[in-house]
Amino acid sequence: MGQARQTTFPMRQLGRSLRRLRTQAGLTQEQAGERLRFSDKKMSRIEQGQLPSFHELRAMLDVYGLPVSDWQPYVDLRDRADEKGWWHAYGVEDRGFVSVEAEASMIREFQLGHIPGLLQTERHMRAVFESGRKPLSGRMLENQVKVRLRRQQRLFEEPLLRLHAIIDETVLRRQMCAPEQLRQIVSRAELSNVTVQVIPMAVGPHDGLYGNLLIASFPDQDEPDIAYVEEGFASFHAYKSDEVLAARLLFDHLANVALDEDDSRTLIERVAAEFS
């Protein structure tokens, strides 16, 4: 059996819409499932973002009493949810963070080991991809570089992605972090939608030393934040409200520990001057 497809923002949006229609029709999940001949588990999975087939969607809209003339927006939403993201053309699947970031309106990111991908120069990202535990080369390397460069366009193209990046100072002082890379961080920080803070080494031990953290927020207020944790051997998404709340509280704490934007920029410029 193949690995279950990760739910995307449009899929979860459709699930919420179908749940809203069911409750407006005065039906419980069990009652709707009986009429549709869906199991309780299937009803739950669809409302949480599993994509129904076209005919299953039509059956649900009919059972929920929606006039046929009002079906098209839901059909269009299903079609959008079924589309493969642009990253598939480069061999990247939905299971990582790219698909989450593509639909997000804001990313909060703390990095302990690397420059955030949205701030990296092409030279720096190539060095990262070539020096991993499984070094990339050839077409795979070029595809990963193209994906990261395209992701960065979200910082410049409407709808603008807001980025709040917190970087540990040790990242800036790694040998691979050339002055060109540091100057790009300063340049990106001048964008109105980008905030960059640095946690100086003088702070000493802090909770961010446990690892990297990303939090994605979405334009739909009904869509809860998603946390994404990266470790040396694995990465995972956190959807549970208590876990995401803990992630937000940790990020806010790190933002309070870090230098403000002006002092962070001054520190980055000083490190760049030391490397020059």
N, C-alpha and C positions, 0 to 999 in steps of 0.2 A: 504494500500500500504506500502511495506517495505521501510526502510530507504535506501537512495541511497548509493551505495558503494563508499567509498572514493577512489579517484584515487591514484595509486601508481606510483613510478618512472618508472617501465617498461610500465605501461599503458600510461603515458604521453610521453614516448619515442616513443612508437608505433604511438601515435597521431601526433607527430612532423614528423615522417617518412612519414606518409600518407599525411600530408599537403605538405611536400616537393615533393612527387610524383605528387600530384595534380597540384602544380604550375609548375612543370617541363613539365606536359602535357598541359600546357596553359589553364587550366580550372579554373573558379571561383568556389566558394562553391556552388553557385546557379546552375551553369551549370552542375557540377558533381552530385549534388543532383537530378536534373531533369533526368539524365541518369540512376541513381541508384534508383530512386523513393524514395529518402530520403528527408525529410523536411529540410529546412535551419537550424532549431534548432538541428536536429539530426546530420547533417554534422558538425556543430560547436562543439557539445558535443563530438563527436568521435575525432576530431582533438585536443580537450582539454584534452583527456584522457579517455573518456568513451569507454569501450571495445566493439568492434563490434563482432558479432558472426563469426564463422569460415566461413560460406557461405557469409556473408556480406563482410568480408575481401577479399575473393576470387573475389567477384564482383567488389570491388573497384580496386584491382590490375589489373583486366581485363580492366576496363573502363580507367584506367590511362596508358594503353598501355604497361605494364610491361610484358616481355616474361615469359611464364610459367616456364621456366628453372630458372628464377630469383626469384621465389615466396618464396622459402623455408626459407630464412632468416626472412622474415616478418611473416610467419607462426610460426616459432620458437619463435619469439619475442612475438607473441600473446599468444602462449602456456605458455611462462614464465610469462606473465602478468596475466594469468588466474590462475596461481598456488596460493594456499594459503600459506602464510608465516608460518614459523616454530612455531610462537607464537600462532597460532590457536589451536594447540594441547593442549595448556595450558588455553584455554578459553579466550584469549585476541583477540579482534577484530582489524580491520585496522584503526578505527577512531582516536585512540590516536597517540602518538609520536613514538611508537615502530616501526611501519612499515616505517616511514620516516627515522628514525635513521638507520634501517637495510640497506638502500640503500645509505646512506650518506657517504661522504669521510671525512667530518669535521663537528664537532659540536662546536658551541660557546654557552656557558651556563652561565647565571648569576643566582645565588641562594641567596635569601634573607632569606628563612626560613629553608631550608634543605641542607644537604650535597648532592652534585650532585649524582644521582643514580649510575653513572659509577665509582664513587670513594667510595661507601659505603661498609663497611664490612657486612657479612651476619648477624651478631648480630645487627648491626645498622638498616639494612633494616627491620628486623623482628620487631624491636621496632617501626619503622615508620608505618608499616602496621597494627600493633596491637593497635596503639594509635589514629587512625584516627577517623573522625566523624562516620564512619561505620567500626568499627574494623574488621579486617579479622581474620579468624581462620580456622583450619582444612585444607581441601584440597585446598580451595581458597587461603589461606595464603601460603601454600607450592608451589602452582603454581606460584604465584607472585614472590616468592623468586627465584624459578628456572629460571623464565624469566629474572629477573634482573641480576642474576649471568651469564646467557648465554649472555646477552647484553654486559657484561663487557669483554667477551672474544675478542670482536672486538679491544680492546686495545692491544692485544697480538698476534692475528692471522692475517695473510695476507688475503686480503688487510687491512693494519692497518687503524683504524679510528683515526683521529687527534682530540684531545679534548683541547679546551681552556676554562677553568673553572674560573669564578670569584665568590668569596664567600664573603659575608659580615661577618665581624669578629663576630658579634652577634651569627651567626650560630655555630661557633666553641666553643662558651662559654655556649651553652645550656647544661643542666644537662645530657641529653641523649647522648651527644657527648663524649664518653669515650676516654682515651688516646690511646687505641688500634686503634680507628677510626682515630684519628688525625695522628698517625704514618703511617697508610695506605695511607692517603692523601700525606704525604711527600714521601713515597715510590713510589706512582704512578707518582708523579711529576718528578721523576728521569727518567721516560721513555722519549725517544726522541720525541714521538708523543703526549705528554701531557704537557700542560702549566697550572699552577695553580697560581692565584693571589688572594690576600685578600684585601678587602677594610677595613682599620682600623676604629675603632669607633671614633678615633680622627678627621677623615674627617668631621664628622657631617652630616647634611642632604645632600642627593644626589639623583639624579633622579632614581636610582635603588630601592629606598624605595617604589615605586609604585607597585612592584611585580616582579615575576620571568620571565625570558626570555630565550628562546632557538632559535638558528638559525642553520639550516642545509644547508650545501653546498654539491654538488654532483660531481662525477667524470666527467660527461658529461657537457661540458662547455655551451651547449645549455639549460641545465636544470637550471632554476633560483633558487635562494635560497628560503627557506621556513622558516618563523618565526612561533614560537609556544609560546603562552602566557598562563601561568597557573595562575588561580585565586582560591580563596577559595571555590567557588561554581561551577566553570566551567573552561574550557580551550578551546582554539580555534586556528586554523591555520590561518596564514596571507599569502596570495599569491600575492596580488596586489603589483606592483613594488614600489609604493610610500610608502606603509606600511613597506615592507621589508627593503627599504633604511633607513627609520626612525629607524627601529630596529637595523640595522648595525651601524648607527651613534650613537645610544644610547650605544650599546655595546662598541664601540671604546672609547666613553667618559668615561665609567666605567673603562675600561682598563687603561686609562690615570690617573684616580683618584686613582686606586688601587696601592698597593706596587708592586715593580718589583718581579720577581720570587725568587731571593735570599732573599730579605727582607720578602717576604711572607712566605717562608719556615722557616725562623728564628722565625717569629711570631707564626706560627703553633707549632713549637717545644717548644716555651716558654709556650704556653697555655697548651700543653700536660704535661709539667713538673709541672705546677701549679696544674693540676688535679691528678697527681700521688701521 
